[in-house]
Amino acid sequence: GLRVLLIGPVENPSAIGDKIRLAFSDGTHGPIREIQAGSGYRSQNGFVQVMGGLEDAVSVETIWPDGKRSVVPLEPGVKEITIRN
């Protein structure tokens, strides 16, 4: 899969609340993943997301918590990407 690390602004460096998904060569999109801090008592989610279906993926789409959208093209063979707001 593709490891995606998002770096948000100073007030939210872990990009909590951000949504990401892959876009594919046929025009379709994968499921949306949301960056969360935790989902239960004393829990902690990882901030790096591993996205599957990389074979046909052409870009990573992000929706930042402030509503800003960005699209980052993927180079062939890439396995890890860092996206900054």
HELIX and SHEET records of a PDB file:
HELIX    1   1 LEU A   54  ASP A   56  5                                   3    
SHEET    1   A 3 GLN A  49  MET A  51  0                                        
SHEET    2   A 3 LEU A   2  ILE A   7 -1                                        
SHEET    3   A 3 GLU A  80  ARG A  84  1                                        
SHEET    1   B 4 ARG A  33  GLU A  34  0                                        
SHEET    2   B 4 LYS A  19  PHE A  24 -1                                        
SHEET    3   B 4 ALA A  57  ILE A  63 -1                                        
SHEET    4   B 4 ARG A  69  PRO A  73 -1                                        
END                                                                             
